[in-house]
């Protein structure tokens, strides 16, 4: 094979690969949108379990404060709550400002509970009993709905596959 034809085939193969990779991405997103209902239900159920842990931890913290006139320290919190359970943050501590940005400014004496979810922190605000976890399915889709995600992803995948086929 001549040097020029090898270079041309290599460039064409690279171009095809560059179009197949986004097509694979679109296909995976489409698969999640179509078949991911069970995974989404599991995620929301897990969020409900975390919310229950937050509420249990908040009841402990509130009872502790009512009894002793102060918030429990880290050791006292960990003694009561399970290992890996929510962590108590007071104003000025660690992730507290991230939580305030998501949940609003606390009143005097407000505290935040945080829980590491594996890739990010979830928070619970004592002053509103609100969390950073979305429970509405639409929050998990790029367009706000499963059908909308499918409508966006299918044309993108078709364009990439058609471009790859044309270059091939």
C-alpha positions as CSV (number, residue, x, y, z in Angstrom):
1,X,0.0,0.0,0.0
2,X,1.3,3.4,-0.9
3,X,2.3,5.8,1.8
4,X,-0.4,8.4,0.8
5,X,-3.2,5.8,0.9
6,X,-2.0,4.6,4.4
7,X,-2.1,8.2,5.7
8,X,-5.5,8.8,4.1
9,X,-6.9,5.6,5.7
10,X,-5.5,6.5,9.0
11,X,-7.0,10.0,8.9
12,X,-10.4,8.5,7.8
13,X,-10.2,6.0,10.6
14,X,-9.5,8.7,13.1
15,X,-12.4,10.8,11.9
16,X,-14.7,7.8,12.0
17,X,-13.5,7.1,15.6
18,X,-14.1,10.8,16.5
19,X,-17.7,10.5,15.4
20,X,-18.3,7.0,16.9
21,X,-17.2,8.1,20.3
22,X,-19.9,10.8,20.7
23,X,-22.4,8.4,19.1
24,X,-21.6,5.9,21.9
25,X,-22.0,8.7,24.4
26,X,-25.4,9.6,23.0
27,X,-26.4,5.9,23.0
28,X,-25.4,5.5,26.6
29,X,-27.4,8.5,27.7
30,X,-30.3,7.3,25.6
31,X,-30.0,3.8,27.3
32,X,-30.1,5.5,30.7
33,X,-33.0,7.6,29.8
34,X,-35.0,4.7,28.4
35,X,-34.0,1.8,30.7
36,X,-32.8,3.9,33.7
37,X,-36.2,4.2,35.5
38,X,-35.3,1.5,37.9
39,X,-31.9,3.1,38.7
40,X,-33.6,6.5,39.2
41,X,-36.2,4.9,41.5
42,X,-33.3,3.4,43.5
43,X,-31.5,6.7,43.7
44,X,-34.6,8.5,45.0
45,X,-35.3,5.7,47.5
46,X,-31.7,6.0,48.7
47,X,-32.2,9.8,49.1
48,X,-35.3,9.1,51.2
49,X,-33.2,6.8,53.4
50,X,-30.6,9.5,53.8
51,X,-33.3,12.0,54.6
52,X,-34.5,9.7,57.4
53,X,-31.0,9.5,58.8
54,X,-30.8,13.3,58.8
55,X,-34.1,13.6,60.6
56,X,-33.0,11.0,63.3
57,X,-29.7,12.9,63.7
58,X,-31.5,16.2,64.0
59,X,-33.8,14.8,66.7
60,X,-30.7,13.7,68.6
61,X,-28.9,17.1,68.2
62,X,-32.1,19.0,69.2
63,X,-32.7,16.8,72.3
64,X,-29.0,17.1,73.3
65,X,-29.1,20.9,73.0
66,X,-32.4,21.1,74.9
67,X,-30.9,18.9,77.7
68,X,-27.3,20.4,77.9
69,X,-27.7,23.9,76.4
70,X,-25.2,23.3,73.6
71,X,-24.7,21.3,70.5
72,X,-22.9,18.0,70.8
73,X,-19.3,17.9,69.8
74,X,-18.1,15.5,67.1
75,X,-17.3,12.7,69.5
76,X,-20.7,12.9,71.2
77,X,-22.4,12.9,67.8
78,X,-20.5,9.9,66.6
79,X,-21.2,8.0,69.8
80,X,-24.9,8.3,69.2
81,X,-25.1,8.0,65.4
82,X,-23.9,5.1,63.3
83,X,-20.4,5.2,61.9
84,X,-20.6,6.8,58.5
85,X,-23.8,8.7,59.5
86,X,-24.4,12.4,59.3
87,X,-21.8,14.8,60.5
88,X,-22.7,18.0,62.5
89,X,-21.4,21.3,61.1
90,X,-21.6,24.6,63.0
91,X,-21.2,28.1,61.5
92,X,-17.7,28.6,60.1
93,X,-16.8,24.9,59.9
94,X,-15.7,23.0,56.8
95,X,-18.5,22.5,54.4
96,X,-20.9,24.7,56.3
97,X,-20.7,27.5,53.7
98,X,-21.5,25.1,50.8
99,X,-24.6,24.1,52.7
100,X,-25.6,27.7,53.3
101,X,-25.2,28.5,49.6
102,X,-27.6,25.6,48.8
103,X,-30.0,25.9,51.7
104,X,-30.0,29.6,52.8
105,X,-28.6,31.6,55.6
106,X,-29.2,30.0,59.1
107,X,-30.7,31.8,62.0
108,X,-28.7,32.1,65.2
109,X,-28.0,28.6,66.5
110,X,-28.7,26.9,63.2
111,X,-26.6,24.0,62.3
112,X,-26.1,21.8,59.3
113,X,-25.9,18.0,59.0
114,X,-23.8,16.6,56.2
115,X,-23.4,13.2,54.8
116,X,-20.9,12.0,52.2
117,X,-22.8,10.3,49.4
118,X,-19.8,8.8,47.7
119,X,-19.0,11.6,45.3
120,X,-20.5,14.7,46.9
121,X,-22.0,15.9,50.2
122,X,-25.6,16.1,50.9
123,X,-26.8,18.6,53.6
124,X,-29.7,19.0,56.0
125,X,-30.5,22.5,57.4
126,X,-31.8,22.5,61.0
127,X,-33.6,25.8,60.5
128,X,-35.8,24.6,57.6
129,X,-35.6,20.8,57.7
130,X,-34.7,21.0,54.0
131,X,-32.0,18.9,52.3
132,X,-30.0,19.3,49.2
133,X,-31.4,16.1,47.7
134,X,-33.9,16.3,44.9
135,X,-36.8,13.9,45.2
136,X,-38.5,15.0,41.9
137,X,-37.6,12.7,38.9
138,X,-37.3,15.7,36.6
139,X,-34.2,16.9,38.5
140,X,-32.3,13.9,37.3
141,X,-32.8,14.5,33.5
142,X,-30.9,17.1,31.4
143,X,-34.1,18.4,29.9
144,X,-36.3,17.8,32.9
145,X,-38.0,14.7,31.5
146,X,-37.1,11.2,30.2
147,X,-38.9,11.8,26.9
148,X,-37.1,15.1,26.5
149,X,-33.7,13.5,27.0
150,X,-34.6,10.8,24.4
151,X,-35.7,13.4,21.9
152,X,-32.4,15.3,22.3
153,X,-30.1,12.3,22.4
154,X,-31.5,10.3,19.4
155,X,-30.9,13.0,16.7
156,X,-27.3,13.6,18.1
157,X,-26.6,9.9,17.9
158,X,-28.0,9.6,14.4
159,X,-25.9,12.6,13.2
160,X,-22.8,11.1,14.6
161,X,-23.5,7.6,13.1
162,X,-24.4,9.1,9.7
163,X,-21.2,11.1,9.7
164,X,-19.2,8.1,10.6
165,X,-20.8,6.0,7.9
166,X,-20.3,8.7,5.3
167,X,-16.6,9.0,6.1
168,X,-16.1,5.2,6.1
